[in-house]
Amino acid sequence: PAGVLDPYPDLRLDKCPVKKAIILNKEYTRLEEKLKWIRDKGFDCGFSHHHNVNFYSEKTNTQFFFIPFAYDENKFSPKEFDDKSIDLSFSGILQNKTEMSDQSDTRVRVMKELFYCIGDVPVKKRKKYAGLNVRWNSIPRSRFQENIARRIGFYRYMSHSEYAEMQSKSKMYLNTLSPANLVSPRFYENMASKTLVICEYSQYVSKVFPSNCYVAFDGSMADFKEKIFYYSKRKLEWDCITRRAYDFVSQKHTWCNRAHEIINILTDKS
């Protein structure tokens, strides 16, 4: 049921003699409740996509392991530069306003740099970006504006296949940190699609990916326009980065890789 932290209390996990492991998700919602529940139920180990696993270990008396996100190799595949019809893309929520999410407004600022906007609804591309084919499909921060965006065709829900196709056809894709500074699966999906990751400078991104696998812009956005136009035209430079990124994620960062990592950890602890 909605809002219930433990939907199966009759399992009595705290009394279960079998070894138990947990994957912590959405660390930015009801975190204290989740950590208390994990501690009370006596889990043997835990996994999180968040970098702060030491904190979770201390709060739960459970050893946590950092397991980054990854991508589905059956859904995301690369195209070469000449097959990329979209220069820059983004699809998703503009900014998560959930309490404790602490997500930056970078997506909002990029949208307003690219478009003239009414609130959170982009209505016309700015002249200085007229030479770029931009695909923007964002969800406004309020339900009222979201309904307006849907009605006038500035946002629509995309199927999984449409979402994957959008990435594969894009030369560049805007990425920002998810709530709680999580490095989302989209980074991996872009790299697997040979789509250049464009993101704001972040220590959290650099902990996961080599700096030569993506392009970062300054938080002030002073260099945003320059880098967008540069990599939209420079086939050789684009190709070097996207090939390097593709090799990096395809070898070690699929969901299959992650499953094996978890199995190996559980096997070592048994």
Sequence and secondary structure as in RCSB ss.txt:
>XXXX:A:sequence
PAGVLDPYPDLRLDKCPVKKAIILNKEYTRLEEKLKWIRDKGFDCGFSHHHNVNFYSEKTNTQFFFIPFAYDENK
FSPKEFDDKSIDLSFSGILQNKTEMSDQSDTRVRVMKELFYCIGDVPVKKRKKYAGLNVRWNSIPRSRFQENIAR
RIGFYRYMSHSEYAEMQSKSKMYLNTLSPANLVSPRFYENMASKTLVICEYSQYVSKVFPSNCYVAFDGSMADFK
EKIFYYSKRKLEWDCITRRAYDFVSQKHTWCNRAHEIINILTDKS
>XXXX:A:secstr
 TT S S GGG GGG  S  EEEE  TTSSHHHHHHHHHHHT SEEEESSS HHHHHHHHTSEEEE    B TTT
     GGG  EEEEEEEES   STT    SHHHHHHHHHEEEETTEEEEE GGGTTS EEEEEE SSHHHHHHHH
HTTS     HHHHHHHHHTEEEEEE  BGGGB  HHHHHHHHTT EEEEE  HHHHHHS GGGSEEE TT TTHH
HHHHHHHH HHHHHHHHHHHHHHHHHH BHHHHHHHHHHHHHHH 
